[in-house]
Amino acid sequence: MHAAERQWNGEPRRPVFIQGDAHRLPVADGSVDVVFNLESALHYADKDAFLSECRRVLKPTGTLCLGDITTTRSRLFAPLTLLNGLPSQFNTNIYLWSCADYKAAFERHGFEMTVHEDASAPVARSLAGGIAEVKQRGWRASKGFRGRTALLALIEHLLRKRHLAYDLFRATPRA
Ligand SMILES: C[S@@+](CC[C@H](N)C(=O)[O-])C[C@H]1O[C@@H](n2cnc3c(N)ncnc32)[C@H](O)[C@@H]1O
């Protein structure tokens, strides 16, 4: 948050940054126009609590825009969830839902899903482009972010194999 605030230092009109847990949003009921959540909900242990909070804070005319990495191969990724029970250095903090899980949860929490787009292919292409650029610059130039590059290469592979997907949703509160 401090980095975000620093970026706006000296600007006459600045956004307000509030830090909090997605499972308990520190925001008043019915006060929000848009909840924009990108590649973050995969880390929330209780996505139902998060979606219930989104429904609570959104105005009746509000919109939830959510992009997340999902899977239909829950057994393949079950070991990741098991690691979450271990001490923090081994904890992946990854709890993957499927697209169908999200659609059912929107229904449960009083949302109407108005848009769904499977963006797996363009996201994989974009990752492949970034990884190719890193390779072109050479291994030496990637010092400091090699681990992250390897992780992104793995995600690109899993997206291409359809073991992972990248889903974009728009949902609005049901009247
Ligand atoms: C993969 S990053 C995505 C960040 C950003 N949305 C982006 O696209 O660059 C996931 C973010 O979720 C945050 N996060 C994880 N669990 C959270 C929680 N329970 N409440 C609030 N933020 C959380 C992490 O701190 C991290 O900044």
The ligand as an SDF file (V2000), in Angstrom:
LIG
                    3D

 27 29  0  0  0  0  0  0  0  0999 V2000
   -0.8800  -12.8160   -7.6520 C   0  0  0  0  0  0  0  0  0  0  0  0
   -1.0280  -11.2930   -6.7770 S   0  0  0  0  0  0  0  0  0  0  0  0
   -2.0370  -10.3320   -7.8860 C   0  0  0  0  0  0  0  0  0  0  0  0
   -1.8400   -8.8840   -7.6880 C   0  0  0  0  0  0  0  0  0  0  0  0
   -2.5460   -7.9530   -8.6980 C   0  0  0  0  0  0  0  0  0  0  0  0
   -3.9580   -8.1530   -8.7250 N   0  0  0  0  0  0  0  0  0  0  0  0
   -1.9760   -8.1060  -10.0680 C   0  0  0  0  0  0  0  0  0  0  0  0
   -2.6950   -8.4740  -11.0060 O   0  0  0  0  0  0  0  0  0  0  0  0
   -0.8070   -7.8040  -10.2510 O   0  0  0  0  0  0  0  0  0  0  0  0
   -2.1130  -11.7380   -5.4570 C   0  0  0  0  0  0  0  0  0  0  0  0
   -2.3300  -10.6440   -4.4370 C   0  0  0  0  0  0  0  0  0  0  0  0
   -3.3560  -11.0500   -3.5270 O   0  0  0  0  0  0  0  0  0  0  0  0
   -3.0170  -10.5730   -2.2280 C   0  0  0  0  0  0  0  0  0  0  0  0
   -3.7760  -11.3740   -1.2550 N   0  0  0  0  0  0  0  0  0  0  0  0
   -3.6530  -12.6920   -0.9920 C   0  0  0  0  0  0  0  0  0  0  0  0
   -4.5030  -13.0750   -0.0200 N   0  0  0  0  0  0  0  0  0  0  0  0
   -5.1940  -11.9550    0.3530 C   0  0  0  0  0  0  0  0  0  0  0  0
   -6.2360  -11.6980    1.3030 C   0  0  0  0  0  0  0  0  0  0  0  0
   -6.7440  -12.6620    2.0690 N   0  0  0  0  0  0  0  0  0  0  0  0
   -6.7110  -10.4380    1.3840 N   0  0  0  0  0  0  0  0  0  0  0  0
   -6.2150   -9.4390    0.6020 C   0  0  0  0  0  0  0  0  0  0  0  0
   -5.2430   -9.6260   -0.3140 N   0  0  0  0  0  0  0  0  0  0  0  0
   -4.7370  -10.8670   -0.4330 C   0  0  0  0  0  0  0  0  0  0  0  0
   -1.5180  -10.7500   -2.1670 C   0  0  0  0  0  0  0  0  0  0  0  0
   -0.9570   -9.9190   -1.1770 O   0  0  0  0  0  0  0  0  0  0  0  0
   -1.0890  -10.3390   -3.5760 C   0  0  0  0  0  0  0  0  0  0  0  0
   -0.8430   -8.9690   -3.6350 O   0  0  0  0  0  0  0  0  0  0  0  0
  1  2  1  0
  2  3  1  0
  2 10  1  0
  3  4  1  0
  4  5  1  0
  5  6  1  0
  5  7  1  0
  7  8  2  0
  7  9  1  0
 10 11  1  0
 11 12  1  0
 11 26  1  0
 12 13  1  0
 13 14  1  0
 13 24  1  0
 14 15  1  0
 14 23  1  0
 15 16  2  0
 16 17  1  0
 17 18  1  0
 17 23  2  0
 18 19  1  0
 18 20  2  0
 20 21  1  0
 21 22  2  0
 22 23  1  0
 24 25  1  0
 24 26  1  0
 26 27  1  0
M  CHG  2   2   1   9  -1
M  END
$$$$
